[in-house]
Amino acid sequence: MSNLTKQNNTYVHKNRGVCSSSVQFEIENGCVKNVRFEGGCNGNTTGVSRLAEGMGIEDVITRLEGIKCGFRPTSCPDQLAQALKAYLAESNA
């Protein structure tokens, strides 16, 4: 079961295992736009959001998937990658 929902043109992913509760993003022409995390470490999530802006979906997944936060098996960047993977799975279904 996916943690991804769509509200207008924005996708919302309910995060698991991290400080941020969710990540929102838009997709335009195969590129990631307007990434916003709810909660989490503001500096880190803002940095990840700005770096992902305008990147291709697959590129973001490749760079961010598997990143861990301390002892946790996931991180806010990894949760963005998981959200994008869920988006691809649903858009290809």
N, C-alpha and C positions, 0 to 999 in steps of 0.2 A: 504494500500500500504506500502510495507516494505522499510525501509531506508538502506537495506543491499544489497551489491553487492559483487561479487567475482572477484578477480584479481589473476590469477594463483592459488596458494594454500592459498591465504590470503583473508579473508573476511573484508570488510570495511563497517562500519555503520556510517551514517551521523547523528551526535548527534543533539538533539533539547533541547533548554532550559538551556544549560550549556555553560561555557566558552570554552571548547574544541570543535573543529569542527567535529572531527570524532574519532573513535576508530577502530584499526585494530587488527585482531587476526587470529590464525590458530587453527585448530582442528586436533589432532592426537590421534587415539584410544580412542575417547570420552573425551579427556583431552584438556584443553585450553593451548595454547602455544603462545609465541611471541606477547604478548599484547602490543600495542603501542598507546598512545593517541596523537592526533595532537592538540597542544595548551593546555590550562588549567593550573592549578597550578602544576608545574613540580614535586615538592616533593610529592604531593598527588597522582598524576596520576602514577608516577614511583612506588610508594609504592603499589598502587592497582595492577599494572601490575605484580610486582614481587610476590605479595601474591597469585594472581590468577594462576601463572605459574604452570602447572602440575596438577591443580585441575580438578575434573570432572565438566562437564558443569552444571549439576543440582546443585552441591554443590556451585558453584560460584553464580548461580542465587539465590539460597536460602539465601546466606549470604549478597548479595548486593542489591537485588531488594527492592525498597521502600525507600532507603536512600535519604534524602533530603539535599540540600546545602542551608543553611540559609533560606531565605523566598521562595526559589524556590521549586516547587513540585518534582524535580528530582535532580540528581547529576551525576558526572562522573561515580562513581561506579554503580549507577542505570542505566545509559546509557549502560554500559557494560552488565549488566543483560538483558536489553531490546534487545541488539544486539544478545546475546546468545539465547534468546527466539525466535527471528526472525530466527536465524540459525536452531533451532530445528523445527520450523514450516515449513520452506522450505525443510529441509532434510526429513521430514516425509510426505510431500505432494506427 
